[in-house]
Every structure is written in structure tokens, then in C-alpha cells.
Amino acid sequence: MKSNKILVIAVVALIIVNLVLISFIWINRPNRADRRNQNVYHERMINRQLGFDGTQEQAFRGLIDEFRSEKMEFSDKIYQSKKLLHESIFNPSVDRDSLLDVISELERRHELAVLDHQQKIYSMCDENQKEKFRQLMNETIRFRGNQRRGGPRR
């Protein structure tokens, strides 16, 4: 009888712990606003780590606004092209190869826009900031590579 009582108490305790953990995960899950704020976080982090002065900060904001609109334009075009590509499943007359060429070219131009944006940021830095920017870019590349592979490189 005593062992049954201990078993029941243990099961109830485990259920309570599970409910608390599930609640904690549910409450702290990322939402869309957090993902939008992630851009602001990255901007502030770059600004803080590079130590921009007032003039540089204004130029940086201008570059960010310009790049954001350019990035949205590419994202929209890529999305529309991929949507057409997936609709080709139901419409065999659609030329998949030409759609893939369009998507590839848009992706290429997007990557060039990213590089151009980073080059503009780099060119507005002084020598000390340029070294910090190099370090920041290396950390970013390493982090994104690990993120895509599912963990650190061994």
C-alpha cells in the first residue's frame, strides 16, 4: 500500500513538472513580432559593436532602409516565381527550366545586393571599425554555417 502511494505521488509530481515545462515553452515561444524585432536587434548590435558616431549612424540608417526595401523586392519576386514553379505541377505547359533560371538569377542578384550592402557599411568605417567589422562578419558566417548544418563544425 505504501509503495502504491509513493508511485501515485511520483506520477502526479511528474505530470505537474511536465505541465509547468510545457507552459514555460508555450509562453516563451518566439512570435512574429520577435522576428521583426530581430532586424532591429541586429542593427543595434552592429551599431554598438562598431561604435558608429552620429554621422555614421545616420548613414547606416539610410543604408538599412535602402537595403530593406531592396530585399523585400527580391523576396517578393522570388516568392512569386517559386509559386509559379510549384503551380507547374498542375500545368505541364509551364516551362520549369525558365522559371528555375529566373529564380536562380533573382537569388544571385539578391546575394550581390547583400554583398554590396555590406561593402557600403565597410566603406563608411574607420580603420578600427573595419577590423571589428571583419570579426563580426567572420562570426556571422561561422554562425550561419553552423545553423544550416545543425550544429558546430567538427
Helices and strands as residue ranges (DSSP letters): H 2-27, H 32-50, H 54-87, H 96-123, H 127-149
